[in-house]
Amino acid sequence: MKLLNPNKPLWLYKLSEYLLLFDGKSEEVRIMAYRYGWHIFSENKHHFEDFSKLVVRRKWFIYLCLIYPIVFTALSLLLALSILTIELWMKLPMAIAFSGITAVIIYSLIGHTIKNIRETKIFLNYVDPSSKAANLREFENLDFNELQSAEAFYENMRAKIDYRSIEVDDSKLNKTEKLLAIDFLLGEPGELNDKINKICQDCNNGLTKEGIYRVMGEILMASPDNIKKDISKGIQEIRIGNKLSPRRIEQLKNVKDVFLKAKLLQKAGEVNNVIEKN
């Protein structure tokens, strides 16, 4: 659909929602519209709460669609009947009857829209980040052009079937292994040390190695001295050495396992190459 354009500006998406351009569509397209909307909100540095407020606020436009035509019909009919020479007690029931007919016509025209509005609350509760993080993650993983996955998501939502949270592996990398993993993400063992040296040489950054080690120590829960020792000596040993100790090999294997679990096969292969060299 041309309406579902993830590159459209935020204000244009809001306008599309306020004009109810998505609400005459199927449930799957409605889910896709929500997905596009949340993507656009996220790209514009908005929180999920902001997106939720917009989605909920649309329902007032539905009420206006119902109320205004009915009131207009009633007043117009009363004005027309005022010209006729019939009793007042006959004019009022006729105005009410015609207003009721107008309401039925309007409801039949936007009935699917009203159904989608009712399901908005179900949707927002289903992907609430505070209590349904796994559902929100699955929602964010929906492909922009795959209605089949949106249909499966909608069916799970209506059946109140929650997605499972990602199981956290009990095994954790130690400090050196974390630094190794960062190094391989950047390029190769020793890459982090090279980049630290480079940015510290630029006086415009106002950074010092001691300050960087101190911050990394806070993040990795280690002393700055140990961070410095690993970056400048321990990992350099892996970078240039051909006869690593069994302890270093074990660290490399743990890092490789992390990359395999993350499906970063190329990086896992790079780590394995270093292991095989030794």
LINUR-V882711 format. One record per residue. RES is the residue in one letter. SS is DSSP state (a for helix, b for strand, c for the rest). OMEGA is omega in degrees with one decimal (999 if undefined). D_CENTER is the distance of its C-alpha to the mean C-alpha in Angstrom with 1 decimal. Layout:
BEGIN
res = [RES RES]
ss = [SS SS]
omega = [OMEGA OMEGA]
d_center = [D_CENTER D_CENTER]
END
This chain:
BEGIN
res = [M K L L N P N K P L W L Y K L S E Y L L L F D G K S E E V R I M A Y R Y G W H I F S E N K H H F E D F S K L V V R R K W F I Y L C L I Y P I V F T A L S L L L A L S I L T I E L W M K L P M A I A F S G I T A V I I Y S L I G H T I K N I R E T K I F L N Y V D P S S K A A N L R E F E N L D F N E L Q S A E A F Y E N M R A K I D Y R S I E V D D S K L N K T E K L L A I D F L L G E P G E L N D K I N K I C Q D C N N G L T K E G I Y R V M G E I L M A S P D N I K K D I S K G I Q E I R I G N K L S P R R I E Q L K N V K D V F L K A K L L Q K A G E V N N V I E K N]
ss = [c c c c c c c c c a a a a a a a a a c c c c c c c c a a a a a a a a a a a a a a a a a c c c c a a a a a a a a a a c a a a a a a a a a a a a a a a a a a a a a a a a a c c c c a a a a a a a a a a a a a a a a a a a a a a a a a a a a a a a a a a a a a a a c c c c c c a a a a a a a a c c c c c c a a a a a a a a a a a a c c c c c c c c c c c c c c c c a a a a a a a a a a a a c c c c a a a a a a a a a a a c c c c c c c a a a a a a a a a a a a c c c a a a a a a a a a a a a a a a a a c c c c c a a a a a a a a a a a a a a a a c c c a a a a a a a a a a a a a c]
omega = [179.7 -179.8 -176.8 -178.8 -175.9 -178.8 -179.0 179.0 -176.3 -176.7 -179.6 175.7 178.2 179.6 178.4 178.9 -178.4 177.5 175.8 -176.6 -178.4 -166.5 174.6 -175.3 179.3 179.7 -178.8 178.1 177.3 176.8 178.0 177.7 174.9 -178.6 176.8 -178.6 -179.5 176.7 -178.4 177.0 -178.7 178.6 179.2 174.6 175.8 178.9 179.5 178.8 178.3 177.9 -179.4 179.8 179.1 -176.8 -179.9 -175.1 -178.0 -174.1 179.6 176.7 174.4 180.0 178.4 178.1 179.9 -170.9 -174.3 179.2 -179.7 179.2 179.7 179.4 -178.6 -178.6 179.6 -179.2 177.6 178.3 179.6 -178.8 -179.7 178.8 -178.4 -179.6 173.7 -176.8 -179.0 -177.4 176.1 -178.5 -175.6 177.2 179.1 177.9 179.2 -179.3 -179.7 176.0 177.2 177.7 177.3 -179.9 179.5 179.3 -179.6 -178.4 179.6 -179.8 -176.2 -179.0 179.7 177.4 179.6 177.4 178.8 177.8 178.3 -178.0 178.0 180.0 177.5 -179.5 -176.9 176.3 -176.5 -177.8 -179.8 -176.0 -176.4 -176.3 -177.0 -175.2 -179.6 177.9 178.3 178.6 178.7 177.2 179.9 179.6 178.8 177.6 -175.1 -174.2 -175.6 -178.7 -179.3 177.6 176.5 177.8 178.4 178.5 -179.8 -179.8 176.6 179.4 -179.7 179.4 -179.5 176.8 -178.8 173.6 -177.7 176.0 177.2 -180.0 -179.6 178.9 -179.0 -178.2 -178.4 176.7 173.5 -174.3 -178.0 -179.4 176.6 178.6 176.7 179.9 177.7 179.6 -178.9 175.8 -179.9 -178.4 -177.1 177.2 -178.6 -177.2 -179.3 178.9 178.7 -178.5 176.9 178.1 -176.8 -176.7 178.5 177.5 178.6 -176.2 179.7 -179.4 -179.2 -178.9 174.7 179.2 -179.2 179.1 178.7 179.1 -179.1 179.0 178.9 176.7 177.0 -178.3 -176.2 179.8 178.3 179.9 178.5 179.9 178.6 176.0 -179.5 -178.2 -179.2 -175.6 -172.7 -176.4 -173.5 -177.3 175.3 177.6 177.9 -176.9 -173.1 -174.4 175.6 179.9 -177.5 178.4 177.1 179.3 178.7 178.9 179.2 178.0 178.7 178.9 178.6 177.5 178.6 179.7 179.1 178.7 178.3 179.0 178.7 179.9 173.5 -170.4 -179.5 178.9 177.5 177.4 178.1 177.5 -179.1 177.2 178.4 178.8 -177.7 176.4 -175.4 999]
d_center = [20.4 21.1 19.2 15.9 15.9 12.7 15.2 16.7 17.0 15.2 18.6 19.1 16.0 17.2 20.6 19.6 18.2 21.3 23.6 22.0 21.9 19.4 21.1 24.0 22.0 21.6 19.1 17.3 17.1 15.9 12.9 12.3 12.9 10.3 7.8 9.5 9.7 6.2 6.2 9.5 9.1 6.8 9.6 12.1 11.3 10.7 9.6 8.1 11.9 12.7 10.7 12.3 15.6 15.6 15.0 17.8 20.0 20.5 22.8 25.5 25.9 26.7 29.3 30.8 31.0 33.1 35.2 36.3 37.8 39.6 41.1 42.0 43.7 45.6 46.9 47.8 49.7 51.5 52.6 53.8 55.6 57.2 59.4 60.6 63.5 62.1 61.8 58.8 58.2 57.6 55.3 52.7 52.1 51.9 49.2 47.2 47.6 46.5 43.5 42.6 42.9 40.6 38.0 38.2 37.9 34.8 33.2 34.0 32.4 29.1 29.1 26.1 24.2 25.3 24.2 20.7 20.8 22.1 19.3 16.7 17.7 17.4 13.9 12.8 14.9 13.6 9.9 11.2 9.7 13.4 14.9 12.6 10.3 11.2 10.5 6.9 6.8 8.8 7.0 4.2 7.7 9.4 11.6 12.1 15.8 16.3 17.4 18.8 15.7 14.5 17.9 17.7 14.5 16.4 19.5 18.0 16.6 20.1 21.8 19.9 19.3 16.7 15.2 16.7 15.4 16.0 19.6 20.4 23.5 26.4 27.8 26.8 27.8 30.5 30.6 32.3 30.0 26.9 28.7 29.6 26.1 25.1 28.2 27.5 24.0 25.8 28.6 31.4 33.1 34.2 31.6 30.1 33.7 34.4 31.4 32.4 35.9 34.8 32.7 35.5 38.1 36.4 37.9 35.4 32.7 34.8 33.7 36.0 35.8 36.8 34.0 31.4 32.9 32.8 29.1 28.4 30.7 28.7 25.4 27.2 29.6 32.7 35.6 35.4 38.7 37.2 34.2 36.7 39.0 36.3 34.9 38.4 40.4 38.8 36.2 38.7 40.9 38.4 38.1 41.8 43.3 44.5 45.7 43.0 43.7 42.4 40.1 38.4 38.1 36.5 33.9 33.1 32.8 30.3 28.2 28.5 27.3 24.1 23.5 24.5 22.0 19.2 20.7 21.8 25.1 26.5 26.2 27.6 30.5 31.2 31.5 33.7 35.9 36.7 37.5 39.8 41.6 42.6]
END
